[in-house]
Amino acid sequence: MKIVGVADAKWRSLRSRIRPGSQRASVPLQDDGARPLLPWPASAALSGVAAAFLGWLIMAGLSLVAWLSTPTIELPAVFRFTSEFWLLANGVPIDVGAIRISLTPLGFSFAGVVGCRWLARFGAHQAGLARPALNRLQLAWRVWVCTVGGYLLSLAGLALGSGQVAHLGRGLVGGLLLAGVGVAWACLREFRLWGDDALPALVVQAFRGAGVALAGLAAAGAVLVVVAAIAGWSRIETLEDGLALDGYGSAVWGLLVLAYLPNLLAWAVSWILGAGFSVGGGSLVTVSGTQLGMLPDIPIFGALPAPGLAPEALAAVLIVGVVAGAGGAVVACLGMHGAPLWLRILTGAASGVVAAGVLLAVAAVSGGDIGTLRMTGLGPAMGDLLIVGPALLILSAALPGAAWALIPAPNPAPAAATGSQPIG
C-alpha cells in the first residue's frame, strides 16, 4: 500500500507539471453584471460574416484602384473580379479570361486571419457576458464553431453568386483554415486560455519554441529574397519597363508583390532547407544548382539565379535550419525548468515537430498554377521538403534541446508540501 501511495503522489505531481493550469480552464469568467447586445450565438456568427465582408471590402478598394488605370472596364466586372480574388485568397482557383489561377496570395490570406481574429473578439466577448459561469474551454469551442460557420456561409454564398462553384469544396477547406486560425487566436486571448496557462505547459512551450524557429526561418527567407532582388535588380527593372505601367498600374503591381510576398518567403525557406522550388515546368532552383525553362516576363523572376551548378560552399546555408530548430528547442525548454528531465527533452523535440508541421502546411498552400502550360507547379518541391524539412527541424530541436534540458534550473522549485519528490 505504501508503494501505491508513493506512485499515486508522484503521478499527481507529474500531472500537475504537465498540465499546471488544467483546472484553471474550468474557472468561470468574472461576471461584472453587463449583458450582451445580442444572443451570443448570433453575435459570433455575425462576427464571421463581418470578417468575410471586411476582407471583400479591402479587395474592392484595391480593385477600384486598378480600375482607375483601365476605366473602360465595366464596374460590375470589377466587383465580380473582387469576389473572385477574395475567393482565391481562400484557396478557390479562379478563371481570368482563358487563364486559370490557383496560386493563392498568402499575403491577403494572412490579412484575413488577422481580420477574423479582430472581429471574432466581439462574438467571444458577447459569449463571455452571456455565459460567464460556463467552462472557458467549452465556451471557446462553441464560439469558434459559430464564428467559423458564419464565415463559411458567407464564402459559400459569394462563390455561388460569382459562379465559382466548381472548386467550392477546396474553398471551404481554405476558409476553414483561414477563419479557424484567426478565431482560435481570438478565443485564446479573450477567454485567457493562453495567458492563464489553462493549456498544458508542454503545448504552450512547444508552440513558443516553434514560433521562434519559424520566425528565424522567415527572417532568413526574407534576407534571401532581398539579396536575390538586389543581385537581379537590373533584370527586374528591364522586365518592369517592358510592362509599361502607369502610376495606378505600378501601385497595383506593388500590391500584388506584397500579396505574394509570403509565397516567395515560403519558397525561399524551402531553398534554404535544401528542397528548392519550381517556377514552372522544366525548372528547379536548389542550393546545388538552377535549371530554368521558358519563363514569362514577370519582373520578380529577374531575381532568380543564373542557370547552372552552384558553388559547393553554398550548401553551408543548410546550417540555418539547424540553428532555427535548435533555437526553438532552447526557448521551449526555458519554460520547463522544474519539470522532469524527460519532459523537458520531449518539449524541445515537440517544438521541432510543431515547426515542421506549420512549415509544411504553409509550403503546401504557397504553391499553385498560373495558366495550364509553362506556369504550372510553382512553389516548393514538396516531395523533397517532406523529407528534409521535418528531419532537419526535428533532429536539430531534439538534440540541442536535450543538451539544454540537462542544464539544471538556477533556482529549482521547492518540493510540494505533500512530500512528493520530483520525477527524473
C-alpha positions in Angstrom: 0.0 0.0 0.0 2.9 2.3 0.7 4.3 1.7 -2.8 0.9 2.5 -4.3 0.6 5.7 -2.3 4.1 6.9 -3.4 3.3 6.1 -7.0 0.0 8.0 -6.8 1.7 11.0 -5.2 4.3 11.0 -8.0 1.7 10.7 -10.7 -0.3 13.7 -9.3 3.0 15.7 -9.1 3.8 14.9 -12.7 0.3 15.6 -13.9 0.3 19.0 -12.2 3.6 19.8 -14.1 2.3 18.6 -17.4 -1.0 20.5 -17.0 -0.2 23.2 -14.5 -3.4 25.1 -15.4 -5.7 22.2 -16.2 -8.1 23.2 -13.5 -8.0 26.9 -14.4 -9.9 26.4 -17.6 -12.9 25.4 -15.5 -12.7 28.6 -13.5 -15.6 30.8 -14.8 -15.1 34.3 -16.1 -15.8 37.1 -13.8 -19.4 38.3 -14.0 -19.4 42.1 -13.9 -23.2 42.4 -14.4 -23.0 43.5 -18.1 -25.4 41.9 -20.6 -24.7 41.0 -24.2 -26.1 43.2 -27.0 -27.4 40.1 -28.9 -27.7 36.4 -28.2 -24.2 35.2 -28.2 -24.5 32.6 -31.0 -25.9 35.3 -33.3 -23.0 37.7 -32.3 -20.4 35.0 -33.0 -22.0 34.1 -36.4 -22.2 37.8 -37.3 -18.6 38.2 -36.4 -17.7 35.6 -39.0 -19.9 37.3 -41.6 -18.3 40.7 -40.8 -14.8 39.2 -41.2 -15.7 37.9 -44.6 -17.2 41.2 -45.7 -14.2 43.2 -44.4 -11.9 41.1 -46.5 -14.1 41.6 -49.6 -14.3 45.3 -48.9 -10.5 45.6 -48.8 -10.3 43.7 -52.1 -12.9 46.0 -53.6 -10.8 49.1 -52.7 -7.7 47.6 -54.4 -9.8 46.6 -57.4 -11.1 50.2 -57.8 -7.5 51.5 -57.7 -6.7 49.1 -60.6 -9.9 50.2 -62.4 -8.7 53.8 -62.5 -5.9 52.8 -64.9 -8.4 51.0 -67.2 -11.8 52.8 -66.8 -13.1 51.1 -70.0 -13.9 48.0 -68.0 -17.4 48.0 -66.7 -17.8 48.5 -62.9 -19.8 45.2 -62.4 -16.9 43.3 -63.9 -14.6 45.0 -61.4 -16.7 43.8 -58.4 -17.0 40.3 -59.9 -13.3 40.2 -60.0 -13.2 41.4 -56.4 -15.2 38.5 -55.3 -13.1 36.1 -57.4 -9.8 37.4 -56.0 -11.2 37.2 -52.4 -12.1 33.6 -53.1 -8.6 33.0 -54.4 -7.2 34.2 -51.1 -9.3 31.5 -49.5 -7.9 28.8 -51.9 -10.5 28.8 -54.7 -9.0 28.7 -58.2 -10.3 31.4 -60.5 -10.5 31.9 -64.2 -9.2 35.2 -65.6 -10.1 35.1 -69.3 -8.5 31.9 -70.6 -6.1 31.6 -67.7 -6.8 29.6 -64.6 -5.0 30.8 -61.4 -4.7 28.6 -58.4 -1.7 30.4 -56.8 -3.1 31.7 -53.5 -1.9 35.2 -52.5 -0.9 34.3 -48.9 -0.4 38.0 -48.0 -4.2 38.5 -48.4 -4.8 35.2 -46.7 -2.8 36.2 -43.6 -4.5 39.6 -43.6 -7.8 37.6 -43.5 -6.6 35.7 -40.5 -5.9 39.0 -38.7 -9.3 40.3 -39.7 -11.0 37.2 -38.3 -9.1 37.4 -35.1 -10.0 41.1 -34.7 -13.8 40.7 -35.4 -14.1 37.4 -33.6 -13.2 39.1 -30.3 -16.7 40.8 -30.4 -18.5 37.5 -30.5 -16.3 36.0 -27.9 -16.8 38.9 -25.6 -20.6 38.7 -26.0 -20.4 35.0 -25.2 -18.4 35.7 -22.1 -21.1 38.2 -20.9 -23.9 35.8 -21.6 -22.4 32.6 -20.1 -19.8 33.7 -17.6 -20.3 30.5 -15.5 -19.6 28.1 -18.3 -16.2 26.3 -18.6 -14.0 28.5 -20.7 -12.7 25.8 -23.0 -16.3 24.7 -23.8 -17.4 28.3 -24.4 -14.4 29.0 -26.6 -15.2 25.9 -28.7 -18.8 26.9 -29.1 -17.8 30.5 -30.2 -15.3 29.0 -32.6 -17.9 26.8 -34.3 -20.5 29.7 -34.6 -18.0 32.3 -35.9 -16.3 30.0 -38.4 -19.7 28.8 -39.5 -20.7 32.4 -40.3 -17.6 32.9 -42.3 -18.0 29.7 -44.3 -21.6 30.5 -45.1 -20.5 33.9 -46.4 -17.8 32.2 -48.5 -20.3 29.7 -50.0 -22.8 32.5 -50.8 -20.1 34.6 -52.5 -18.9 31.6 -54.5 -22.5 30.8 -55.7 -23.1 34.5 -56.5 -19.9 34.8 -58.6 -20.4 31.4 -60.3 -17.2 29.9 -58.8 -18.8 26.7 -57.6 -16.6 24.1 -59.3 -14.0 24.3 -56.5 -16.3 25.2 -53.7 -15.1 22.3 -51.6 -11.5 23.5 -51.8 -12.6 26.9 -50.8 -14.5 25.7 -47.8 -11.3 23.9 -46.6 -9.3 27.0 -47.2 -11.8 29.2 -45.4 -11.9 26.7 -42.5 -8.1 27.0 -42.1 -8.1 30.8 -42.5 -11.0 31.6 -40.3 -10.3 28.7 -37.9 -6.8 30.1 -37.1 -8.0 33.7 -36.6 -11.0 32.8 -34.4 -8.9 30.3 -32.3 -6.4 33.1 -31.8 -9.1 35.5 -30.6 -10.6 32.9 -28.3 -7.3 32.1 -26.7 -6.9 35.7 -25.8 -10.4 36.7 -25.0 -11.0 33.7 -22.7 -7.5 34.0 -21.2 -6.7 30.4 -22.1 -3.1 31.2 -23.1 -2.2 33.9 -20.5 -3.6 31.8 -17.5 -1.7 28.7 -18.6 -5.0 26.8 -18.9 -3.5 24.8 -21.7 -0.8 22.1 -21.0 2.6 23.6 -20.3 4.1 21.2 -22.9 1.8 22.5 -25.6 2.4 26.2 -24.7 6.2 25.8 -24.6 6.2 23.7 -27.8 4.3 26.4 -29.7 6.5 29.1 -28.3 9.6 27.3 -29.4 8.1 26.6 -32.8 7.3 30.3 -33.2 10.9 31.2 -32.6 12.1 28.5 -35.1 9.6 29.7 -37.7 10.5 33.3 -37.1 14.1 32.5 -37.7 13.4 30.7 -40.9 11.1 33.5 -42.1 13.8 36.1 -41.4 16.4 34.0 -43.3 14.0 33.7 -46.2 13.4 37.5 -46.2 17.2 38.1 -46.3 17.5 35.7 -49.2 14.7 37.4 -51.1 16.2 40.8 -50.6 19.7 39.6 -51.6 18.3 37.9 -54.7 16.4 41.1 -55.6 19.4 43.3 -55.2 21.6 40.9 -57.3 19.0 40.8 -60.1 17.8 44.4 -59.9 18.8 45.3 -63.4 16.9 42.4 -64.8 13.9 43.2 -62.7 13.9 46.8 -63.9 14.1 45.7 -67.5 11.1 43.5 -67.2 9.1 46.2 -65.4 9.9 48.7 -68.2 8.5 46.1 -70.6 5.2 46.2 -68.9 4.8 50.0 -69.5 2.8 50.6 -66.3 1.3 53.9 -65.4 1.1 55.3 -61.9 -2.0 53.3 -60.9 -0.7 50.2 -62.6 2.6 50.5 -60.7 0.6 50.8 -57.4 -1.4 47.7 -58.2 1.8 45.8 -59.2 3.3 46.7 -55.9 0.3 45.5 -54.0 0.4 42.2 -55.9 4.0 41.7 -55.0 3.1 42.3 -51.3 0.2 39.9 -51.7 2.5 37.1 -52.9 5.5 38.0 -50.7 4.7 35.3 -48.1 4.6 32.8 -51.0 8.1 33.9 -52.0 9.3 33.6 -48.4 8.0 30.0 -48.2 9.8 29.2 -51.5 13.0 30.8 -50.1 12.8 28.8 -46.9 12.3 25.6 -49.0 15.5 26.6 -50.8 17.4 27.2 -47.5 16.4 23.8 -46.2 17.7 22.1 -49.3 14.5 21.1 -51.1 14.3 24.0 -53.5 11.4 25.3 -55.5 10.0 25.3 -59.0 8.8 28.3 -61.1 7.1 26.3 -63.8 7.5 23.2 -66.0 11.1 22.2 -66.5 12.6 24.4 -63.8 14.1 23.8 -60.4 16.0 26.1 -58.1 18.1 24.5 -55.3 21.3 25.2 -53.4 23.1 22.8 -55.7 22.1 24.5 -58.9 19.4 26.1 -61.1 17.5 24.8 -64.1 15.1 27.2 -65.8 12.6 26.5 -68.5 10.8 29.2 -70.6 9.5 31.9 -68.2 7.1 34.7 -68.9 8.2 38.3 -68.4 7.2 38.6 -64.8 9.6 41.1 -63.1 10.1 39.2 -59.9 11.6 36.3 -62.0 14.6 38.6 -62.6 15.7 37.7 -59.1 16.2 34.1 -60.0 19.9 32.9 -60.1 21.5 32.1 -63.4 21.1 28.5 -64.7 23.9 26.1 -63.9 25.6 24.5 -60.9 26.0 26.5 -57.7 29.2 26.7 -55.7 29.6 23.8 -53.3 30.1 26.3 -50.4 26.5 27.4 -50.9 25.4 24.2 -49.2 26.5 25.8 -45.9 23.2 27.6 -45.9 21.6 24.4 -44.5 23.0 25.4 -41.1 20.3 28.0 -40.9 17.6 25.3 -40.5 19.7 23.6 -37.8 20.2 26.9 -35.9 16.4 27.7 -36.2 15.4 24.3 -34.9 17.9 24.4 -32.0 17.0 27.9 -31.0 13.3 27.0 -30.9 14.1 24.0 -28.7 16.1 26.1 -26.3 13.3 28.6 -25.9 10.8 25.7 -25.4 12.9 24.2 -22.6 13.4 27.6 -20.9 9.9 27.5 -19.5 10.1 23.9 -18.3 12.7 24.1 -15.5 11.4 22.1 -12.6 9.7 19.6 -14.9 11.1 16.1 -15.2 14.1 15.7 -17.5 12.3 13.5 -20.0 9.5 16.0 -20.2 11.9 18.9 -21.0 13.6 16.8 -23.7 10.1 15.9 -25.1 9.1 19.6 -25.1 12.2 20.6 -27.1 11.5 17.9 -29.7 7.8 18.8 -29.8 8.8 22.4 -30.8 10.5 20.9 -33.8 7.5 18.8 -34.7 5.2 21.8 -34.5 7.6 24.0 -36.5 7.9 21.3 -39.2 4.1 20.8 -39.3 3.4 24.5 -39.8 6.2 24.9 -42.3 4.8 22.0 -44.4 1.3 23.4 -44.2 2.4 26.9 -45.4 4.6 25.5 -48.1 1.8 23.3 -49.4 -0.6 26.2 -49.8 2.1 28.6 -51.1 2.3 26.8 -54.5 -0.1 26.6 -57.4 -0.6 27.3 -61.1 -0.9 30.4 -63.3 -2.4 29.0 -66.5 -2.1 25.5 -67.8 1.2 25.3 -69.8 4.5 26.7 -68.7 3.4 28.2 -65.4 2.2 25.1 -63.6 3.5 23.5 -60.4 5.0 26.7 -59.0 6.2 26.5 -55.4 8.3 24.4 -53.1 9.4 20.9 -54.2 7.1 19.2 -51.7 8.4 15.7 -52.2 11.9 16.7 -51.1 10.6 19.2 -48.4 8.5 16.4 -46.8 11.8 14.6 -46.2 14.4 17.2 -45.4 12.1 19.7 -43.6 10.9 17.5 -40.7 14.2 15.7 -40.5 16.3 18.8 -40.2 14.0 20.7 -37.8 13.0 17.8 -35.5 16.6 16.4 -35.2 18.1 19.9 -34.6 15.4 20.5 -32.0 15.7 17.2 -30.2 19.5 17.0 -29.8 20.4 20.6 -28.7 17.1 20.7 -26.8 18.1 17.6 -24.9 21.5 19.1 -24.2 19.9 22.3 -22.9 17.4 20.3 -20.9 20.3 18.8 -19.0 21.3 22.2 -17.6 19.8 22.4 -14.1 17.5 25.3 -13.2 19.3 28.2 -11.4 16.6 28.3 -8.7 14.9 24.9 -8.6 11.3 24.9 -7.3 10.9 23.6 -3.8 9.2 20.2 -3.3 5.4 20.3 -2.8 4.0 20.3 0.7 2.6 16.9 0.1 6.1 15.5 0.2 6.1 14.3 -3.4 9.5 14.1 -4.9 10.4 15.4 -8.4 10.5 12.8 -11.1 13.6 12.5 -13.3 
